[in-house]
Amino acid sequence: MITFVLTRFLHANRYPLRSKTLRMRAAISLTCAALVSAALALASPSAIAADVPDPVADAKAFQKFFTTKFPKLKPEDFVNGPYSMNEDLHRQWEEKEQFPPYDFSLDLGKEMFAKPFKNGKSYADCFPNQGIGIRQNYPYFDEKEGKVVTLELALNRCREANGEAPFSYVKDEMAALTAYMAFTSRGKPFDIKIPGDPRALEAYQNGKRYFYTRRGQLNFSCASCHVQNPGERIRAEVLAPALGILNAMPIYRSEWGGMGTTSRRFTTCNSQIRGVPLEPQSDEYRDLEYYLSYVSNGLPISGPGARP
């Protein structure tokens, strides 16, 4: 660009009648070119920095979006899902909580958690603090394995390590165990960490990408319902906000007539948009749980919960 302008400048001096005007234009062009080059040089580090994932900024912006959209709600209200979006539903929730429909699962989970394996060990031997009050720390990134480990996955690994068959990730047994462990952490804020390992940041980014990617015959993303339209209705269902959506897991859903794990929720969502569900606890689902849990850091665990 600069070479072209210099050529014009020299060419102008061969024609005196036009030289003054052309010299002025050339000078302006040279100045503009120099300014553009300088601006690009200065902007390059910022542009590169902008491409670097920043989970802390993500979480701050994510939470600000919802608290701005629903200014009457406190941050901790979002863990109540659709019950925080609608006054009638909130009254129903208060009535439900007097005789919670998840109590049967909670009792079963407590009993299962305390029952020893055939080798004499128990779930308590597999977890920090004997598995009590630790729900808020899951999922976490395992730097040895290089992957995200969810609570459901950790429970099945515990079983297999002690000679027991793994439970289905979408059935009642897993829901009961996670219900009990969530209950022992009620009120404790999510405290999900992203270590310095670049693989952890990649897992977080993969989860974020999955959350915002459209799929299925309806061409919906997770965000289509839970960011763009929380509080709105799809048929008879009031959509929950993405903020705090996992804090209440596992949940009893009237629609299901029973309890559901996080894995069941993810696969059901894929089916509802006429997509093909992934295998429960696939890398994609684990990364998605990692992302959603991280951006809800600071909000209290409220599980087990109940939903319409």
C-alpha positions, 0 to 999 in steps of 0.5 A: 500500500505504501509503495503504491502511494510513493509511486503516485507521489513520484509520478505527480512531480512529472506533471507540474500542473497537478503536482500540488494536489497529488502531493497533498493526496499522497501525503494524506495517504501516507499518513493514513497508511502509517496510522493503520499500520501502527493501529494494527501493531498495537491491536494485535496483542489485544486481539490475541488476548480476546481469543483466550478463554476467560472462565472468570469473566464468563461466569461474571457476565453469565450471572449478570445477564440473569440478575439483570433480566430478572432484577427482582430475584436474588442470585440464590433464587435461581436454584429453584428453577421455574419456581423462581420465575412464576408466582403461582409455581412458587406457591406450588413449590412451597406446598410441595416442600412440606411433603417433598416428592423426593423424600422416598429417594432421599431415604433410599440413598441414605440407606444405600450409601451406608450399606457396605460393599461385599468386600466390607468397604463403602462409598465413604471410603472413596470420597473426601470427608467420607462423601459428606458435604462434598457435592459442591465440588463436583464435577472436577477436572482430574489432571492425571486422567485429563478429563472431567469427573462428575459425581455420578461417574465417581460413584460408579467408579467407586462401585467398580473399584470395590467389585460391584456392578455399576448403576445405570446413570439414568435410573433410580439407584443413581438418582437416590445416591446423588440425592443423598449426597446433594442433601448433605451439601445443601446451602453450600455454594458451588465451588468448581475449579479450573486448574492451570492445566490447559486441558481443563480450560479446553474441557470448559470451552468444549462444554460452553460450545456444546451449550450454545450449539444448535442441534436436532430437528428443531435446531435448538441449543441448550441456550435457546430455552435456558438463556433466551427464554427462561420463564416462558412456556413451551406447552405447559412447561415453564422454562428454567434459567440456566443459572443454577439449573444443576444446583438442584440436581437430582430432581423429581419431575412430575412429568417423569413420575420419578427421580432423574439424574443430571444424565437423564436431564441431558439425554431428555433435553436432546430427545425433546429437540428431536436430536440424538442423545449421547451416551450418558457420561460421554465426554461431551456431557461431562464437559457440559456439566463442568461448564454449567456448574462453573458459571453457577459458582457461588450459588447454593446447592439445593438438591434434591429438588422437584420440578413440574 
